[in-house]
Amino acid sequence: MDAVRRFAELVSQPDPPLDRAALALAEGADPELDVEHWLAELDRLALGVTDVAGLLHRLFVVERFAGNTGSYYDPRNSLLPHVLTRRLGIPITLAVVCMEVGRRAGVRLEGVGMPGHFLVRPVGSDVLLDVFAGGTELSPAACESRFRESGGTGPFGPHLLEATTSRAILVRMLENLRLVFRTLRRPVGIEWVLRMRLALPGAGLAEQMELARALGSQARWLEGARILDAQVPGAQPGVARRLATEARSLRAHLN
């Protein structure tokens, strides 16, 4: 899969370019994607922007980007070209637009991976912006409110408002799509999402097992069984037995 390979090559770099990596991710859904066209669109959005206020005005007033409150779990909300076309997204993809347009304009923003609701912050400041709400500035109390509304529990504090890396942003984007495609029962989407997820830190046996099931759902039973077989040697005995059983179940479809 060329899109998966390109994505894996990008995220293997010491400091992956977020714009190109997010577009490579979107190539999983559209292998014919014109990456250079969308990079040029980010360039266009940055023209004339000189500060944070100008950036927010350009994106949320002039260009009318907005959070998709009506259809939050539409997979297009997690695919950068669709966000740029429809001017609709979820917090993390709108944050990617803000960060990448800002970077081009010399306005440095960092992603803040608060659980349940992604935010952005001008580098070197304490200002937290909710781009899903048009770039609204949030107080610490308002951040905690967003956190609780999204189901967050436990103590809330600065440890939940730390800057996140490009790789962590890409992981979160893929996990959003994984959940959406699982809910929609789209094994083809689950496949490319998981193959990309396996190119990033933190993936392991659970992803391999779900990938094998996604392949089985496409009648690629032998391919799925081989993925499970490859995990057996390093697995604990109980897990190894489960892997072997699932591999046999996939192969049984060939009879």
Backbone as a ProteinNet text record, in pm:
[ID]
protein_1_A
[PRIMARY]
MDAVRRFAELVSQPDPPLDRAALALAEGADPELDVEHWLAELDRLALGVTDVAGLLHRLFVVERFAGNTGSYYDPRNSLLPHVLTRRLGIPITLAVVCMEVGRRAGVRLEGVGMPGHFLVRPVGSDVLLDVFAGGTELSPAACESRFRESGGTGPFGPHLLEATTSRAILVRMLENLRLVFRTLRRPVGIEWVLRMRLALPGAGLAEQMELARALGSQARWLEGARILDAQVPGAQPGVARRLATEARSLRAHLN
[TERTIARY]
85.4	0	89.2	88.5	179.4	154.8	29	-1.2	57.6	44.4	99.7	251.3	313	458.9	506.4	437.8	477	459.1	349.8	325.7	435.9	468.8	571.4	706.8	737.8	865.1	868.1	758	752.6	766.3	693.7	695.7	822	903.6	1031.9	1137.9	1108.4	1202.8	1211.4	1326.8	1341.3	1233.9	1195.2	1091	994.5	894.8	807	732.4	726.5	648.8	500.2	433.7	295	203.3	226.9	139.4	146.5	267.3	282.8	238.2	263.9	222.8	70.4	4.2	-142.8	-201.9	-137.4	-184.8	-155.3	-40.7	-11.3	-113	-153.1	-258.5	-385.9	-421.3	-543.8	-535.6	-414.7	-398.8	-449.3	-458	-516.3	-659.1	-732.1	-870.5	-878.6	-775	-776.1	-635.2	-602.2	-466.9	-428.5	-526.9	-498.6	-485.2	-476.3	-471.7	-354.8	-382.3	-279.4	-223	-117	-59.4	-14.9	48.2	101	-11.6	-125.9	-240.2	-278.7	-283.4	-327.6	-220	-94.9	11.4	1.2	-31	-47.6	-166.9	-272.5	-388.3	-351	-269.8	-221.3	-136.2	-55.5	23.7	-67.7	-173.5	-265.3	-332.2	-371.9	-439.5	-349.4	-218.6	-124.2	-91.9	-128.4	-91.6	-150.6	-65.5	-109.9	-127.7	-114	-127.1	3.5	-5.7	115.3	115.3	-1.5	-6.5	-122	-135.1	-237.8	-377.5	-402.2	-535	-568.8	-470.8	-492.5	-515.6	-445.6	-463.2	-605	-650.9	-785.1	-892.1	-869.6	-965.7	-969.7	-852.9	-848.3	-923.6	-893.2	-949.1	-1095.6	-1134.8	-1267.4	-1369.3	-1321.9	-1413.4	-1415.5	-1298.1	-1291.1	-1318.6	-1247.1	-1259.3	-1368.8	-1418	-1533	-1509.7	-1392	-1370.5	-1453.3	-1500.8	-1586.2	-1579	-1614.8	-1627.8	-1754.7	-1743.6	-1860.3	-1942.3	-2027.8	-2111.1	-2227.9	-2266.2	-2380.4	-2349.3	-2224.2	-2185.8	-2041.5	-2022.7	-1888.4	-1810.4	-1878.8	-1809.5	-1803.4	-1829.2	-1807.3	-1656.8	-1614.7	-1470.5	-1400.2	-1472.5	-1410.3	-1354.5	-1408	-1357.6	-1214.1	-1166.7	-1030.7	-934.6	-981.1	-899.2	-874	-749.8	-714.9	-768.9	-761.4	-815.5	-964.9	-1039.5	-1183.1	-1208.6	-1126.7	-1141.3	-1115.7	-1013.2	-980.4	-1087.2	-1153	-1257	-1388.6	-1430.8	-1563	-1562.9	-1441.5	-1426.2	-1490	-1492.3	-1547.8	-1449.4	-1439.7	-1350.8	-1378.4	-1294.5	-1297.7	-1179.6	-1170.6	-1065.8	-925.3	-888.4	-748.9	-716.7	-809.1	-778	-784.4	-875	-874	-746.6	-696.1	-569.2	-454.8	-455.2	-350.3	-353.8	-474.3	-485.8	-427.2	-464.8	-414.4	-262.8	-210.5	-66.8	11.9	-37.3	37.4	22.8	-94.7	-109	-26	-32.5	47.1	195.6	242.6	386.2	431.8	350.5	385.3	390.3	310.3	303.9	400.4	477.8	568	499.1	378.8	303.1	307	387	412.7	307.7	239.3	140.2	180.9	145.4	171	39.7	33.1	-84.1	-83.2	-199.1	-215.4	-311.5	-256.4	-333.1	-417.6	-500.1	-589	-681.4	-694.6	-784.3	-926.2	-980.3	-1119	-1141.4	-1046.5	-1068.8	-933.3	-890.8	-759.2	-762.7	-655.4	-644.4	-515	-498.6	-370.7	-328.6	-199.2	-143.6	-29.3	-28.9	86.7	211.7	317.2	440.6	493.1	528.8	582.7	479.3	352.7	246	165.8	74.4	-17.5	-159	-173.6	-305.3	-347.8	-465.5	-518.6	-638.1	-635.9	-738.4	-816.1	-947.4	-1035.6	-1072.1	-1002.5	-1026.8	-1157.5	-1210.1	-1340.6	-1451.4	-1423	-1518.5	-1470	-1406.4	-1367.2	-1246.5	-1163.8	-1044.1	-1068.5	-1176.4	-1210.4	-1098.4	-1060.2	-961.1	-1027.6	-962.4	-1018.3	-936.8	-1005.8	-940.8	-914	-829.1	-809.7	-940.8	-1031.2	-1160	-1241.7	-1236.8	-1310.6	-1250.1	-1117.8	-1051.9	-1099.8	-1105.8	-1152.7	-1297.5	-1377	-1516.2	-1524.7	-1442.5	-1439.6	-1397.2	-1297.6	-1245.6	-1355.2	-1428.7	-1536	-1649.7	-1684.3	-1792.7	-1762.5	-1634.1	-1595	-1577.4	-1610.3	-1602.6	-1477.5	-1395.3	-1272.1	-1299.1	-1220.8	-1231.9	-1094.3	-1091	-964	-920.7	-804.4	-757.5	-725.4	-757.1	-726.8	-618.5	-519.5	-412.7	-321.4	-207.5	-114.6	-64.3	-62.8	-14.5	-103.3	-225.3	-314.7	-310.8	-227.8	-221.7	-80.5	-8.5	128.2	126.7	230	243.7	265.2	211.4	223.6	306.5	355.8	442.7	361.7	428.5	362.4	320.7	406.7	370.8	247.9	240.8	124.6	-2.9	8.1	-107.7	-153.8	-60.7	-95.3	-156.1	-102.9	-162	-307.7	-331.6	-468	-561.5	-513.6	-594.6	-630.3	-532.3	-557.4	-651.6	-637	-726.1	-870	-887.5	-1021.6	-1082.9	-1003.9	-1052.5	-1076.3	-991.5	-1008.1	-1144.2	-1179.3	-1307.8	-1423.3	-1410.8	-1517.6	-1538.5	-1429.9	-1443.1	-1491.6	-1452.5	-1501.5	-1652.3	-1697.9	-1841.2	-1919	-1861.7	-1927.1	-1908.7	-1827.8	-1798.5	-1739.3	-1631.2	-1559.7	-1421.3	-1409.5	-1281.2	-1168.3	-1199.7	-1094.2	-1032.1	-1117.1	-1065.4	-986.7	-1040.3	-969.1	-830.6	-822.8	-693.8	-586.9	-615.5	-508.6	-478	-580.7	-557.6	-464.6	-490	-406.4	-266.3	-252.5	-117.3	-36.4	-101.7	-33	-6.5	-104.8	-86.8	31.5	55	165.6	301.7	302.2	427.5	465.4	377	399.4	413.7	475.8	496.4	365.2	371.4	257.8	164.9	185.6	101.5	163.7	79.8	133.1	34.8	21	-56.7	-203.6	-264	-405.9	-429.7	-339	-352.7	-333	-236.4	-213.7	-335.7	-397	-514.2	-633.1	-652.4	-763.3	-738.1	-612.1	-577.9	-609.9	-576.8	-606.4	-756.9	-835.9	-981.5	-1034.1	-975.5	-1017.4	-987.5	-874.8	-841.5	-938.2	-971.3	-1067.7	-1202.9	-1242.3	-1370.2	-1369.8	-1251.1	-1239.2	-1212.5	-1233.8	-1209.2	-1061.4	-975.7	-830	-783.8	-843.2	-826	-682.6	-619.1	-482.5	-387.3	-403.7	-320.7	-338.9	-463.4	-490	-429.9	-441	-385.1	-233.6	-169.3	-22.8	20.7	-58.1	-26.7	-33.3	-136.8	-149.2	-37.6	-4.5	103.9	234.7	259.5	386.4	397.2	283.4	284.6	302.1	284.4	285.7	419.4	533.9	660.7	691.1	653.2	685.4	575.4	466.1	349.9	356.9	290.5	274	189.9	206.7	138.8	-10.6	-81.4	-225.8	-260.3	-185.7	-208.9	-172.1	-63.1	-20.5	-128.6	-192.6	-300.2	-417.9	-448.2	-558.7	-526.1	-403	-361	-371	-324.3	-328.1	-471.1	-558.6	-699.1	-763	-735.2	-792.6	-736.5	-608.1	-548.3	-615	-640.1	-707.9	-849.5	-915.5	-1051.8	-1053.4	-954.2	-946.3	-919.3	-828.2	-794.9	-913.2	-1000.2	-1114.3	-1205.6	-1202.9	-1286.3	-1239.4	-1116.3	-1061.8	-1110.8	-1168	-1211	-1340.7
-118.7	0	124.1	197.1	310.7	417.5	445.9	549.5	512.1	386.8	341.2	354	315.6	323.8	468.7	559.1	700.1	755.2	718.3	764.1	712.8	585.4	526	593.3	626.8	694.9	833	904.6	1039.3	1034.7	944	942.4	878.5	820.3	766.8	875.9	994.9	1105.5	1156.2	1213.2	1262.2	1363.1	1450.3	1550.3	1550.2	1461	1448	1577	1615.8	1735.1	1705.9	1780.6	1751.1	1766.2	1868.6	1889.6	1772.7	1734.9	1624.7	1491.4	1470.8	1345.3	1336.1	1446.9	1446.5	1423.1	1474.8	1451.1	1308.2	1253.4	1113.2	1022	1058.5	983.9	985.3	1100.8	1112.5	1035.1	1008.7	927.7	785.7	741.3	610.5	602.5	711.9	717.6	756.5	824.1	870.6	858.7	742.9	721.9	820.1	884.7	979.7	1123.1	1141	1274.2	1356	1481.2	1573.8	1649.5	1597	1654.4	1797.9	1824.9	1958.9	2063	2023.5	2115.9	2160.2	2066.3	2099.8	2172.4	2146.5	2227.1	2371.8	2388.7	2524.3	2594.8	2519.1	2579.8	2628.8	2553.2	2599.8	2725.5	2728.4	2848.5	2969.2	2947.6	3057.6	3112.1	3023	3066	3150.2	3132.5	3205.1	3344.8	3374.7	3503.4	3620	3712.8	3832.2	3815.9	3695.1	3671.7	3710.2	3786.2	3831.1	3800.5	3766.7	3738.5	3642.8	3604.4	3507.2	3560.1	3686.4	3743.5	3740.7	3774.1	3772	3631.6	3535.6	3395.8	3348.5	3376.1	3333.7	3403.5	3532.5	3606.1	3545.4	3516.9	3460.3	3327.2	3237.9	3103.3	3096.9	3165.6	3144.3	3252	3365.6	3471.4	3480.2	3498.7	3514.8	3382.2	3277.1	3147.4	3059.1	3093.6	3027	2879.8	2847.3	2714.5	2702.1	2580.6	2560.8	2416.1	2395.2	2260.4	2196.4	2071.3	2002	1943.3	2024.3	1980.5	1893.8	1905.9	1831.3	1687.7	1661	1524.8	1501	1496.1	1492.2	1369.4	1256.2	1130.5	1097.9	1195.5	1179.2	1161.3	1053.3	1031.6	1145.1	1222.3	1333.6	1438.4	1443.9	1539.3	1511.3	1389.5	1351.1	1349.4	1391.2	1388.5	1532.5	1574.7	1715.2	1774.3	1707.4	1769.4	1798.3	1709.5	1733.4	1850.1	1861.1	1973.8	2104.9	2105.4	2226.4	2258.5	2156.9	2177.9	2222	2150.2	2170.2	2277.2	2313.7	2410.4	2357.7	2226.4	2161.6	2057.5	2044.2	1943.8	1920.6	1837.6	1813.5	1887.2	1893.7	1976.8	1950.3	1824.8	1797.8	1835.3	1815.1	1852.4	2003.5	2070.2	2216.9	2271.3	2202.5	2242.7	2227.1	2118.4	2098.4	2211.8	2250	2362.9	2488.7	2518.8	2639	2635.4	2524.3	2513.5	2527.6	2465	2466.3	2598.4	2659.1	2793.2	2892	2880.8	2968.5	2953.1	2830.9	2807.9	2878.9	2873.2	2939.5	3091.1	3143.5	3288.3	3336	3242.9	3280.5	3295.2	3240.6	3242.8	3101.6	3081.7	2946.9	2904.7	2795.4	2736.3	2592.9	2546.4	2407.4	2339.1	2210.9	2134	2098.1	2099.4	2063.9	1944.3	1828.9	1705	1677.5	1771.6	1748	1631.3	1534	1421.4	1468.3	1416.7	1446.3	1571.6	1664.8	1789.4	1854.4	1846.8	1897.8	2050.6	2115.5	2260.7	2303.5	2434.1	2487.8	2601.8	2632.3	2738.2	2807.2	2939.4	3009.1	2970.8	2936	2891.9	3001.8	2964.3	3058.3	3133.7	3097.5	3166.7	3066.1	3117.7	3034	3039	3099.1	3116.3	2985.8	2935.1	2813	2847.1	2795.2	2828.6	2703.8	2717.5	2609.9	2635.9	2570.8	2596.1	2532.9	2437.7	2379.9	2482.5	2579.7	2687.7	2819.7	2813.8	2935.5	3006.2	2935.8	2996.9	3068.6	3032.9	3094	3068.8	3172.8	3156.1	3093.9	2994.9	2923.7	2950.1	2973.3	2979.4	2837.3	2818.2	2683.7	2618.4	2696.6	2641.4	2595.3	2671.2	2632.8	2507.2	2495.6	2373.5	2252.3	2267.5	2155.6	2122.4	2222.6	2198.7	2116.7	2151.9	2074.9	1930.8	1916.3	1785.2	1700.2	1756.8	1683.4	1651.1	1745.1	1723.4	1606.8	1585.1	1476.2	1343.8	1341.3	1216.9	1202	1305.9	1298.7	1287	1203.5	1185.9	1203	1210	1224.3	1368.5	1391.5	1529	1597.5	1726.2	1806.6	1906.7	1921.4	2016.2	2033.3	2101.3	2128.8	2003.6	1889.9	1766.6	1724.4	1775.3	1744.8	1850.9	1952.4	2063.9	2082	1973.1	1980.2	1977.8	2039.2	2038.2	1895.4	1865.6	1731.6	1734.1	1619	1607.6	1581.2	1596.9	1565.8	1419.5	1330.5	1188.5	1161.2	1224.2	1203.8	1256.4	1365.4	1418.8	1318.9	1261.7	1165	1039.1	995.2	880	909.1	1026.4	1061.5	1070.5	1123.9	1129.6	989.4	899.7	762.5	689.9	714	648.7	697.5	824.9	875.3	801.4	786.6	717.3	569	510.9	369.2	346.9	433.6	422.6	444.9	545.2	575.6	460.2	408.6	299.9	171.1	151.3	33.2	44.8	163.6	185.3	169.7	218.6	211.3	75.3	-11.2	-144.2	-135.1	-60.7	-43.8	-107.6	-237.6	-305.6	-252.7	-201.9	-146.2	-24.2	60.9	177.1	136.7	39.1	-8.1	-60	-128.3	-185.5	-79.1	23	119.5	204	230.8	304.7	225.8	97.7	16.5	-1.5	-15.8	-28.7	99	213.7	338.4	347.8	305.9	311.5	227.4	116.1	28	88.9	195.6	265.6	367.2	385.3	484.6	416.4	483.8	422.8	389	286.5	252.5	147	106.4	1.9	-134.3	-236.9	-369.8	-479.3	-573	-693.5	-663.9	-572	-541.9	-492.3	-409.6	-357.7	-469.4	-557.7	-669	-760.1	-786.3	-873.3	-809.2	-679.4	-612	-604.8	-586.2	-585.5	-721.1	-829.6	-963.3	-981.7	-932.9	-944.3	-860.3	-740.5	-655.2	-722.7	-791.2	-864.4	-980	-1049.4	-1157.9	-1109.2	-988.1	-931.1	-898	-894.2	-870.9	-1001.2	-1114.8	-1248.1	-1271.7	-1200	-1220.7	-1299.9	-1419.8	-1498.8	-1545.2	-1589.6	-1640.2	-1528.6	-1410.7	-1295.4	-1258.3	-1260.4	-1231.7	-1335.9	-1464.1	-1571.9	-1559.6	-1519.6	-1505.3	-1394.7	-1287.5	-1180.1	-1233.2	-1311.1	-1368.4	-1467.1	-1551	-1649.3	-1580.1	-1464	-1393.7	-1341.2	-1327.2	-1275.1	-1385.1	-1510.6	-1620.5	-1637	-1633.5	-1662.9	-1572	-1446.6	-1354.7	-1338.5	-1413.2	-1395.2	-1486.3	-1441.9	-1527.2	-1649.3	-1761.9	-1886.7	-1871.4	-1804.8	-1790	-1709.3	-1601.9	-1517.8	-1594	-1670.7	-1748.4	-1847.6	-1910.8	-2005.1	-1933.7	-1813.8	-1738	-1697.6	-1654.8	-1617.3	-1736.2	-1851.7	-1971	-2012.1	-1999.5	-2033.7	-1941	-1809.6	-1714.4	-1736.5	-1771.4	-1798.7	-1920.2	-2025.8	-2145	-2110.5	-2023.5	-1983.8	-1911.1	-1827.6	-1757.7	-1855.7	-1948.9	-2046.3	-2139.1	-2158.1	-2248.6	-2200	-2069.9	-2017.5	-2065.9	-2116	-2161	-2300.5	-2373.3	-2511.7	-2518.5
0	0	0	-110.3	-125.4	-19.2	13.3	112.8	248.2	286.2	413.9	413.2	304.3	295.8	303.3	233.5	238.9	380.2	442.7	579.2	671.9	661	747.5	726.7	603.6	575.4	639.9	632.2	690.8	842.5	907.1	1053.9	1109.4	1022.9	1069.1	1080.9	1027.7	1036.7	1180.1	1219.5	1357.8	1397.7	1306	1334.5	1216.5	1215.9	1099.4	1068.3	940.9	902.6	918.2	1004.2	1036.6	915.4	834.1	718.4	621.3	582.7	487.2	546.4	675.5	738.1	745.9	779.8	785.3	646.5	543.7	407.7	363.5	404.4	374.2	441.1	562.3	631.5	545.8	494.6	414.6	284.5	236.7	115.6	136.3	262	286.2	235.7	246	198	51.5	1	-138.4	-196.2	-255.1	-308.2	-418.4	-481.9	-590.8	-540.2	-411.2	-351.1	-406.1	-439.8	-488.5	-368	-310.2	-188	-210	-321.8	-346.7	-354	-405	-410.5	-270	-175.8	-40.6	38.2	8.6	68.9	20.9	-107	-161.4	-98	-64.7	1.6	141.4	212.7	343.2	326.2	221.4	192.7	169.9	92.7	60.6	186.6	274.4	395.9	485.6	471.1	555.8	504	380.3	321.7	401.4	440.5	511.2	660.8	712.7	857	925.8	1033.8	1103.4	1252.5	1307.9	1451.2	1481.1	1607.4	1645.6	1616	1650.4	1626	1477.5	1393.6	1249.1	1196.8	1254.9	1215.3	1246.2	1366.8	1405.6	1321.2	1292.7	1209	1068.8	1013	877.8	872.5	966.1	957.1	996.3	1105.1	1160.5	1123.6	1072.5	1029.1	876.7	818.2	673	601.7	641.7	574	632.4	749.7	812.3	846	892.4	948.8	1076.3	1103.8	1221.8	1267	1392.9	1444.2	1391.4	1351.2	1295.8	1410.2	1466.7	1578.6	1532.6	1405.6	1355.2	1319.7	1280.6	1240.5	1282.9	1414.1	1471.5	1425.4	1408.8	1378.8	1229.4	1146.8	1003.1	981.3	912.8	895.3	822.5	742.8	671.1	766.9	889	988.3	1029.5	1004	1042.2	924.6	806.5	685.4	639.9	645.1	624.8	494.8	379.7	258.2	268.1	332.5	348.8	443.3	546.4	638.8	565	480.8	404.8	300.4	247.3	146.6	209.5	312.6	371.5	480.2	527.1	636.5	765.1	779.9	897.8	949.2	1081.3	1136.7	1283.6	1341.8	1485.8	1547.5	1679.9	1740.7	1688.7	1670.9	1636.2	1491.9	1398.4	1260.3	1241	1310.5	1305.6	1368.8	1470.9	1531.8	1432.5	1356.1	1254.5	1152.8	1108.9	1015.3	1078	1201.2	1269.1	1283.3	1327.4	1350.5	1220.7	1114.6	988.7	913.8	919.5	860.6	942	1075.1	1160.3	1136	1122	1098.1	972.1	869.1	743.2	758.3	851.2	872	979.6	1036.7	1144.6	1278.6	1290.1	1415.3	1473	1575.1	1624.4	1727.2	1695.6	1785	1815.7	1934.1	1969.7	2004.8	1976.4	2011.8	2159.5	2220	2361.2	2366.3	2398.8	2390.5	2512.5	2553.1	2666.3	2633.5	2721.4	2692.6	2662.8	2554.3	2520.3	2438.3	2437.8	2363.3	2334.4	2210.6	2171	2162.2	2211.4	2213.1	2144.6	2124.2	2077.7	2169.4	2165	2250.6	2175.5	2172.1	2116.4	2195.8	2124.8	2190.1	2281.8	2405.4	2501.1	2581.4	2565.8	2639.4	2721.9	2801.7	2878.8	2821.4	2705.1	2643.9	2576.8	2612.5	2554	2466.3	2343.5	2245.1	2204	2201.3	2157.1	2011.6	1920.1	1778	1731.4	1805.4	1771.4	1794.4	1880.2	1909	1850.3	1733.8	1664.3	1720.3	1798.3	1854.7	1985.9	2054.2	2182.9	2284.8	2358.8	2464.9	2587.1	2645.2	2759.3	2885.6	2994	3125.3	3171	3273.3	3328	3370.3	3429	3470.8	3350.9	3242.6	3122.2	3059.1	3066.5	3017.6	3096.2	3228.3	3310.1	3276.9	3250.2	3213.1	3085	2983.8	2859.2	2888.6	2974.5	3011.5	3075.9	3168.4	3236.5	3140.1	3053.6	2957.2	2864.3	2836.1	2746.1	2820.1	2949.3	3025.8	3108.6	3115.8	3193	3342.2	3407.5	3552.1	3615.3	3747.5	3817.3	3826.6	3886.7	3906.2	3774.7	3768.2	3649.5	3685.4	3597.2	3624	3505.6	3524.2	3414.7	3343.5	3413.5	3350.6	3232.8	3226.5	3115.3	3005.7	3025.4	2930.1	2874.7	2864.2	2812.2	2659.1	2602.1	2456.1	2407.6	2291	2235.7	2107.7	2067.6	1951	1824.4	1711.6	1583.9	1579.1	1626.6	1625.6	1711.2	1828.3	1915.5	1849.9	1777.4	1705.1	1599.7	1526.3	1422.1	1481.8	1596.1	1665	1699.2	1753	1794.1	1673.8	1563.1	1441.7	1393.8	1395.9	1352.2	1447.2	1575.6	1672	1655.5	1622.8	1594.6	1475.8	1369	1249.9	1277.6	1357.5	1392.9	1457.9	1551.9	1619.4	1521.9	1435.6	1340.8	1243.5	1185.1	1087.7	1154	1278.5	1351.6	1370.8	1410.3	1430.7	1300.9	1190.1	1060.2	992.8	1053.8	999.8	859.4	850.7	724.1	736.8	708.2	727.2	639.6	521.9	436	502.9	560.6	632.8	755.6	830.2	948.9	910.3	796	754.8	737.1	654.3	629.4	752.5	832.6	956.7	1049.2	1066	1154.4	1099.2	969.6	911.5	938.5	929	962.3	1111.7	1191.3	1337.2	1381.4	1315	1350.2	1316.8	1238.3	1205.9	1312.7	1413.2	1518.3	1653.5	1750.6	1882.6	1952	2036.5	2121	2065.1	1940.3	1881.1	1908	1908.7	1937.3	1903.4	1994.1	1968.4	1939.4	2013.4	1991.5	1849.3	1799.3	1662.8	1560	1585.6	1493.8	1486.9	1602.2	1604.4	1533.7	1555.2	1486.8	1336.5	1297.3	1155.2	1092.3	1161.1	1108.5	1089.9	1184.2	1172.4	1055.6	1038.4	926.6	792.5	784.9	662.4	642	750.6	740.5	691.4	734.1	690.6	542	482.1	338.5	263	330.4	273.5	243.7	313.4	299.8	422.6	434.9	556	576.7	471	485.8	527	468.9	503.9	651.2	696.8	836.9	928.6	891.4	973.4	984.7	878.3	881.4	977	982.9	1078.2	1220.8	1251.1	1384.9	1413.7	1316.2	1334.6	1370.8	1310.7	1333.7	1476	1545	1682.1	1786.5	1747.6	1843.8	1916.3	1845.8	1914.4	2034	2030.4	2140.1	2242.1	2228.9	2316.1	2438.6	2545.5	2663	2624.9	2699.2	2659.3	2635	2726.3	2709.2	2586	2562.1	2445	2318.5	2324.6	2208.2	2166.8	2265.5	2232.9	2165.9	2217.6	2158.6	2014.8	1991.1	1855.9	1761.3	1807.7	1724	1692.6	1792	1772	1669.3	1681.6	1586.2	1446.1	1436.9	1305.9	1242	1322.1	1269.1	1223.2	1300.7	1261.8	1128	1104.9	976.3	863	886.9	782	752	849.7	829.6	718.3	690.7	582.7	446.2	439.1	311.4	274.4	370.6	346.7	264.4
[MASK]
+++++++++++++++++++++++++++++++++++++++++++++++++++++++++++++++++++++++++++++++++++++++++++++++++++++++++++++++++++++++++++++++++++++++++++++++++++++++++++++++++++++++++++++++++++++++++++++++++++++++++++++++++++++++++++++++++++++++++++++++++++++++++++++++

